[in-house]
């Protein structure tokens, strides 16, 4: 008996209330400090997209982070030297926009969503400091670190940092990256149609949007109707001859002036056009129904006009039904008068030229759906001067495809990434508003948040050698010496320049750390980043680094729902990390996250489940304590059953870890193990040392899911190192025996004849009838496939059926009955393998059948019964 068991009874405290159990568990769980250094071990480098620092972490963040965290602890169990770092993203416009919105709100301006309320909901009474974007950056990363420490994350916090030019080291690193891309010829400058936020006065790409992610600018062809020296612009699609025009009474039309001509259009067209054409002048809003010019015009066109209350502006034709305004505004060609070719009419002209010079048509770009920026702006399409990353470069794409081909990822994720590589085009990366790193050769622009977050994983490998804090204030390597030469030496293997010789030893450590830990072995991310961040992650890695440093595995997951509903602050269905940990503790929260979901399908965190796990984990530790008071070490068949099932569960649990299916980890590592112990005791197993083996294996297997809790158990009760449990037995003889026993008991309980009968005689046979044996010999000798695939080979099946028919006729067996047995034996041959002595098993565990069925059992050998199908006689 271990010396650590002598005072177990001292902790025999009556804990009735749920809070008592949670408090008890919380006291057992102690955080540890993680430091990952170069070693002789094989490394494993796992990363997760650094969270954006515009608030506290919520349960959705934690769900994705947990995937990285579980895998990092699992690899630690396997003996790897694990590095799991985490930084904090502050680049872009959201923080700056929120600070500005708060300032406007405090000055009395109305806003669509109250930033003040949001900040106060996070526990800050004094919101005034948050009018400064820098205050956000100094506040939330520290809160994030505290939350994840309380979660028990396996993170080396020495490697954490913030982005933007506040951090001189990261700023220099990003500038180096973009010089690299520029020198490789992947950057260009020019005008491009881009989704644009009028409030922020800059391009609004995916991460800058509150609504409309992945929506792009689309071209609309406008037809030009001349009406009394005015030009009406109407959306066009060649569909058929017009019959009837339907106009929504509430639809807003405006007139504008351009080069001395008056144009009329829907407001949505003008709102986009004014950002694509210079010197355009708004005049007034119009009501088409009351305007005489339009009434005459519509009559002249011989088109029936109907005004309706809905916001429609469509044409009915012989070939089509009403078209919704949001999809297409269709002015169709008059077959007699409008036969000009659109392409010939509008090609090779700028939009300014098209408005004036084309006879019938003009094009304009609008968003393909509603896009709302994080500032609350309704976005339009603008023709902007932009710096671009040319992701459309075919040679570059081919390198990415090679990287993806050799990368490990789920089929669904792979197919989406492959689609993304084909789809992606030039990406505008310059911004004029927000926080971040300025383009080194054109510092009027900032680099956008999706472009400064593609290779920062390399920065993790060296950060702790360069500075100590998050912002780069506590310098180790002098920031004044930062240059492209520093990063070229560390990451590109170039020679160290003489000016850096004083720090050669320090920079050599950086270089060795990078070369040891890189590449990224696992990148975990939400599925929403597949079509942007993860694509950029691959593109930039293959552009800048040698092939040996290309990423090896990507794993993505779905969004997290809370209690089967979408998480939302506005509805109150929302949990921060701190709230979840306060309610359920770290172990129950982690276990609940593990079972939420494992694929790109949306997952579901059920709070009642999390609450129940508190009790389950509490009962688990109590069951471990109870076994130390029992010393029966008998050996029986039931002990073999326990060891076989234990081995099976270990094997399945490890398989689940390998494919990152954590719901199965909990299934086989916790629930099936707990059920095994219960069944073992029902089967009158009494070997306490074996039960302790199961408990120890559970603790080892669950270490990645509940690390702090399991560390306590392993240290106190098992004197064990942190490693995976070993397989005890590779056979499954007793597993099959007990499964058979359970099925037999169920059959007895379900028998209608058994009602009101108190006894059952089980007649066991050990030989199949001759006709079955002959069929079995025929199939065994035929060499035919022994699985479901044979059903596809109709010719072979028909040949077998013909041969078998003669056997059945010889024994006078019904053909249908014989064929059913035949196919069952072909497809499921394992059912007919005698793994155990049926009679002896029933005899040994007769008490189990009696206990479960409530009937007195006798068992006899019988020549009439077939193997594994005993006759039952009730009396």
ABEGO torsion letter per residue (X at the ends): XBAAAAAAAAABBBBABAAAAAAAAAAABBBBBBBBBBBABBBBBBBBBBBBBAEBBBAAAAAAAAAAAAAAAAAAAAGBBBBBBBBBBABEAAAAAAAAAAAAAAAGBBBABBAAAAAAAAGBABAAAAABAAAAAAAAAAAAAAAAAAAGBABBAAABBBBEAABAAAAAAAAAAAAAAAAAGABBBEBBBBBBBAAAGBBBBAAABABGBGBBBBBBBBBBBBBGGBBBBBBBBBAEBBABBBBBAABBBBBBBBGGBBBBBBAAAAAAAAAABBGBBBABBBBAAABAAAAAAAAAAGBBBBBBABBBBBBBBAABBBBBAAABBBBBBBAAABABBAAAAABGBBAAAAAAABAABBBBBBBABBBBBAAGBBBBBBBBBBBBBBAABAAAAAAAAAAAAABBBBAAAAAAAAAAAAABBBBBABBABEBEBBBAABAABBBBAAAAAAAAAAAAAAAAAABABAAGABBABBAAABBAAAAAAAAAGBBBBAAAAAAAAAAAAAAAAAAAAOBBABBBBBAAAAABAAAAAAAAAAAABBAAABBABBBBBBBBBBGGBBBBAAAGBBBBAAAAAAAAEAAAAAAAAAAAEABABBBBBBAAAAAAAAAAAAAAAAAAAAAAABABABBBAAAAAAAAAAAAAAAAAAAAAAAGBAAAAAAAAAAAAAAAAAAAAAAGBABAAAAAAAAAAAAAAAAAABAAAAAAAAAAAAGBBBBBBBBABABAAAAAAAAAAAAAAAAAAABAAABGBABBBBBBBABBBAAAAAAAAAAAAAGBBBBAAAAABAAAAAAAAAAAAAAAAAAGBBAAAAAAAAAAAAABAAAABBABBAAAAAAAAAAAAAAAAGBBBBBBBBAABBBGBBBBBBX
